[in-house]
Amino acid sequence: MAGALGMRLSGPRIYEDHIADEPWGNVGSADLLPCDLRRDLVLCRRPLPACIALIDVVAASIGRLRPPGTDSSVFLSGVSPARIALG
């Protein structure tokens, strides 16, 4: 995300009990400012419809792979439908 925004992230940080001397991510770029959050949100939201469509396709595929006559909760829990029928 930092690379896509052209921003520098991470780097040295001061915590309550220690200092974390971490390297900067995306060295040579500008510091992240509060006004950059809007661009970040737009960048995150842009692929969201494609992600939702992918989840729908995967969910539909799982439904097609389920053995006929089985309840999805039984199938997804890993319990064999034959074992349930045998009692």
Buried (B, 14 or more C-beta within 10 A) or exposed (E): EBEEBEBBBEEEEEEEEEEEEEEBBBEEBEEBEEEBEEEBEEEEEEEEEEEEEEEEEEEEEEEEEBEEEBEEEBBEEEEEBEEEEEE
